Amino acid sequence: MSRLVVPLWYRMHRPIRLGCERTGTAGTALEPSIPPCPCDTVAGVRGRSLAAAAGIAVAVLVGLPTAASAGPAAVARADAALVRALRAVVVRPQGPPGASALVQRGSVRHFFTAGLGDVRTRGPFHVDEHMRAASTSKAFERAIALRLVDAGRLSLDDTVAQRVPGMPASWGPVTLRQLLHHTSGLPNFTASPGWQRALAGNPERYFAPREIIAFATGMPLAFAPGSGYEYSNTDNLVAGLMVEEAAGSSYESQLGARVLGPLRLRETSLPSTFLMPAPYVHGYDPQSRGRYQDISELISSSATWAAGGMVTTPVDLNRFIRAWGGPRFVRSATRMAQLDFVPGAGEPPGPGRNEAGLAIFRYHTRCGVVLGHTGNFPGYTQFIASSSDGRRSIVVSANEQLDLGALAHPAVFRYMRAAFEAGACAALAR
């Protein structure tokens, strides 16, 4: 998701001062020399006693690979490196108040946190608390589309002109395959000054999907369809309308019927308002002198709809990516099309070398290859990935929007991207 600028009137509200000490000397991106933060926690998820969780907290935080607390030494070292990477993000100047990672290897899950999920209450991240899914919402949308392809309701060669009346003539030849691949050339609505003004004027209001698309219709194509790659949020809105036309029902109903229901993602939704379901991890925008503005409920989810409006939890994101990254969510022929990769990255980029498939990215990391998606939204940054068999997975989250852009704290994002890779390494560790 492109950086969404926080309106000045909202920045004038009184910010919150962060209570957790944010000092330390930087080392490497993955293993900085940082003193323990009193806000750090490490816990097992499901099936682990409190005593066992506490044992992991001690072993990982001091970097001791003990078989009693974390299994094989290589796994313990990878988990310890992940905790250090999360802490490295949190202690950066203008870094997020907190960060978390849910790692699953086979049937065993661990949840690691650094810093705060709520500055006011000084509470940590919790594995079952809601967050903005940001652009990982795109993966859910493409899952719906490919399931409709499996059902014979859509074809990857269907065009915008065939499925979505009322679009510009230059958009007509664009195929569903190109929309899902970000090779359509469609202009990005988040780059439209009209959309930016509308959002700044009243970020809490409802935006209809076609209203959002209209902000991009006066912009030229970035390139001839199929001749290049460029990440565009407009691709997802048009693909969402193709889903509605093919299914004869709303996108939201198809989301429930084809993804959320089958995967039992009970805490995941696509709201149409700015409100967050309780409980939720609070999202922040850093101010000066260690102060933070809570922007969790600043912007309506409808402002980005299928491109970034979903709300979910780490548990649900983890369950989803294990299915979406694995081999059995769609039929084999559709899976082959899904895994047709071209050079390209999302916003923000993921770890290592990035390649773009149909609504899924392939990340070549120093520890191996994972499949997934990234996302950011005001107050939140996400990375989800799994092994190609869906048995190893990672969800890394922070409660601040981070990216390479000048307004999205690129110096901090360097550490966040290192945490993405540390998470992939922990998931793949054996």
N, C-alpha and C positions, 0 to 999 in steps of 0.2 A: 504494500500500500504506500503510495506517495505521501510524503509528510503533510499532515493537515495542520495548518497554523492555528494556534489557540488564539481566539479573539482577544483584543486588548482589554475589552470591558471585563472579561473573565479574569484576566491576569491581575486586575486591580483588587480583586477580593483578597482578604487577608490570607497569606500563605501559612503553612504549618512548618514549624522548625523541627528538623530531624533530631531525635535524641541519641541515636546510636553513633558512637565515635567513628569517624571516617578517616583515620590516619594510617600511615604505613609507607614503606618504601617499595617502589615498583621493582620487579625483577623481570623475568621473561613473561610473555603474554599468557602462557599456560601455568607457569609456576612462579608467581611473584613472591617476594619476601614480605609477608603481611602478618601482623600479629593477630591472634584470635579475636574475633568480634563477639561481644556478649549476646548478639542477636542471632548467631548461627545455631542451627539445629540440624540434626540428621536423624531420620527415623525410618524403620521398616514400614511397609504397607501391607496390612492384612496378614494374619497368621504369625505375627512376631510379637513376643512379649515385650513389655515396657523395658525390662532389664536388658533384653537382647538389643533393643533399639539404643539404649544408653551405652551399651558396649560398643556399638558401631560408632556412635558419636565420638567417643574418646579415641578409638583407633583411627578413624578417618581424619579427624581434625588435626591430630599430631602426625598423620602420615605413616602409621605403623601397620604394615600388612600382616595381620594375624589371622590364621585359619579359623580360630574360634569365632571371630566377629564378622568376617567378610569372605570366607571360603578361600580359594586358591590365592596365592600371593599376587599373581598378575591382576586378578579381579580387584583385590584390595588396593593395589597401587592405582588402578584406573579410577576407582571410586574416590580415592583420596585426591587425585589430580582434579577430578570434577569439582569436588568441594572447594579446593583452592581456586579453581577458575571462577566459580560462582562468587566467592568472596572478593576476587580481584575486580569483578564488575562492580560490586556494591561499594567498595572503598574508593572508586575513582571520583575525582571532583566532577560534580554534576552527574554522577552515576545514579542509578535507581536506588530507592530505599531498600529493595529486596530482590532476590532472584531465587528460583527453585528449579529442580530437575527431578522428574520421575523416570526411573530406569527400570525396565523389565527384561530379564533374561530367562527365557522359558516361562515357568509359572511363578517365579520369584520377583517381587517388586520392591524397590527401595525409593524413598522420597527424601531428597536432600534440599535444604534451604539455607540461605544466607540473608541476614538482615531482616527487614520488616515487610509484612504484607499490608499493614495498616499503621501509619505513622501515629495517628491520634491515640489508639489503644495500645500501641507498641506490640501488637500481635504478629506472629510470623505468618508465612504462607501456610495454607492447609490444602491437602491434596483434593479435597472435595469442595473447595470454594470456587465460585464462578469468576471468570475472566473474559475479557474481549478476545475472541478467537482471531481477530484481525484477518489477514489475508490467508490464513489456513482455512478460512471459509471457502475459498476457491476450490480446494480439494474436495470438499463436501459437494459443491455444485457439480463438479466434473464427475463425481461418483454417480450422481443422479443421471447425468447425461449419458454416461457409458452404460448404465443399467437400462436406460431406455433404448440404447443401441442394441443391447443384448435381447431386449424384448421385441425388436423389430419395429418400434415406434419412431425411432430416429435412425438416420444414417450419418456416418461421419462425412459423407459427401453432400448432404443437404446444404443448401445455400440460404443466406439471409433473405434473399428475394423470395424464395419458396416458403419460408417459415415465418418471417416477421414483416408483415406489410407496414409501409409507412417509413421505412428507413431510406437514407440517401441512396441514389442510384449507384454511386461509386462503392457502396457497401454491399450491393446485391450479390456479386459473385463470391463473396467470402463464404467459406464452408465452415461447418461445425468443427471439423478437424483443425482448421486454421485458428479458430477462436480458442479451442482448447490448448493449442500449441503456442499461442501468442505470436503467430506468424501472419496474422490478419492484416496488419498495418493500420487498424482502427486507432484513431486518436484517443488519448487518455483523458477521460472526463475530469479527473482530479487536477489536470493541468489547465483546465478552462478557467479564465478569470471570472466568468459568469457564475460557475459553480462555487468558486471560492468566495465570491461576494455573497451569494445566497446563504452559504454555510456560516459565514461570519456574521451576517445580519440576524440569523435566528437558528442557531445550531440544534435546538431542541425540537424543531418542527418536523412534520412528516414530509418525506420526499417520495413521490411515486417513481417507480423504475423508469418509465418513459420520460418523465420530467428530467431525471438525471442524465439519461442518454441524450436528450435534446441539447444539453450544454456542449456536447462534443460534435453534433452534426454539422456545425458550421466550420469545423476545423478540417484541414486537408489530411488525407491519408499519409501516414509516415513513410510508406513504401507500397509498391504494388502487392496485393495479397499473395502470400506464398513466397515472396522474394527475400524476406529477411526475418529477423526476430526482434521484437520489442515488447516488453511487459506492459500490458495495458489493462486497466481495470474495466474499461468499456467492453472488452471481450467477454467478461463474465456476465455483465448485465444483458448483453444481446443473447448469449447462450442461455441465460435464465429465461428469457422470453421464448426462445426456441423450445425449451423444456415445457413451458406452459402450453404452447400451441400444440405440441405433439401429444401431451398427456390429456389435454382438455380440462385441466384443473390448475389451481394455483401452484406456484413454485413451493410455497410453504407446505402444502399438503403432500407434494411429491417428495420433499425433503423428509417428512415424517414417514411416508409409506415405503420409500426405497432405501433410506439410510438409517435414520434415527431409530425407527421401529425394529428393523431386522437386527441391528447391532446393539439394541437395548441401551441407547444413549439417552437416558431419562433426564439428564441435567443439561442437555444441549438444546438450543432454540435459536430462532431468528426473530428477535423482537422488532417491533415497528416504532418503538419510542426510545427515549434516552435513558430510561430507567434500567438499573441492574437488579437481577434477582438476588435476594439475600440467601446465604451470606456470600460476600464477594471480596476478592483481592482488590484493594484500592489502587487506582492508577494515578500517576503523578507527573507533573511537569516541574523540573528543577528551577528554582529562582536563585537569588544570591544568598550568600552567607549560610549555606546549609539549609535553606528553607525550601518547602515544596508546596505546590498548589495541587489540591486534589481535583482531578479532571475526570474521575470515573464516569460521571453522568453528564458530561459536557455536551456530547454530540449524539444525536439520534442514530440508532442502528440503520434506519432507513436511508441515511445519507450515502451509504455505500452498498446496501442491500446484499446481493449475492456475492459481491466482490470482497466484502469484509465486515458484514454486520452481525455475524453470529456471536453467541455467548455460550461458553462451555466450561468444563472443569478439566484439570490435568488428567483425572481418571478417564473421562470420556474421550479426550483427545488421544490418549494412549490406546484405548480400545479401538478407536477409529483408525489410527495410522497402522496398527497391526493388521487390520483387515485390508485397508486401501493399499498399503505397501506390499502385502502378501499376494499369493498367486491365485486365490480362489474367490475373490470378491466379484470378478467379472469372468466371462468365458475366455477360453484360451486365445481365440482370434482377436477379441477385443483387448486382451492383455498384451498381445504382441503389438497392437497399434498404440496402446498406452505407453509402452516402453520403447517407442521410436524416438530417440533423443537427438536434439540439435544443441550446439553450444548456446548457452543462455542462462541467466540467473534471475531470481525473483527479487522482490523488494521486501526486506533487505536480502542481500546474498547469503547463501548458506555456507557451511564450512568447505574448505578445500576447493577443488575444481568443480564447477557447476555445469550441469547439462539439463535441458528442459525436455520433458516428455509431454504426454497429454494430461495436464493437470497434476503432474508429479515431477519432481526434480531428482536428479541423480547427483549425489555428492561423493566425490573421490577424496577421501580423507587419508591422513597418514596411517590410520588403523584399518582401513578397508572402505567398502562402498556401502552407502545407505541410501534409501529412497524416502523422499518426504517433501516438506513445504515449509516456508517461513512466513512471517507476517508481522506487521506493526500497525498500530492504531494509537491515537492520542492516549498515552498512559500505559501502553502495553507493547511488548515484543514477544514473539513466539517462534519456536522451532520444533517441528515434529518430524520424526524419521523412524524407519524400521529397516531391518535386514530384508532381503528380497523374499525370504520364506515367512516373514511376519512374526518370527519367534523372538526377536530381539528388538527393543524399541526404546525411544527416548523422547521426552517432552521437556524442553527448556523454556522457562518463562521469566520475564522481568516486568516490573510495574512502572515502566517508562518507555516512551517510544524512542527507539534507537535505529540508526541507519547510517549510511555513508554521507547523506546530504548535510549541508552546512547547518540546517536548523534541527537536525536530529542527532546531535552530539556524536559526530563520527569518531572522536578520540575514545569515547566510551565504547562505541560499537566495536572497535578493534578487540576489546576484551570480551565483549559479548559473543563475537564470532568465535573467539578462542574457546569460550564456554560451550558453544554449539559443538565444536570438534571434540572437546573433552567429553561431552555427553555421548557423542557417537562412539568414541573409544571405550567408554564405560559400558555401553550397550553391547559392543562387540567383544568385550574382554572375555577370555576363557581361562 
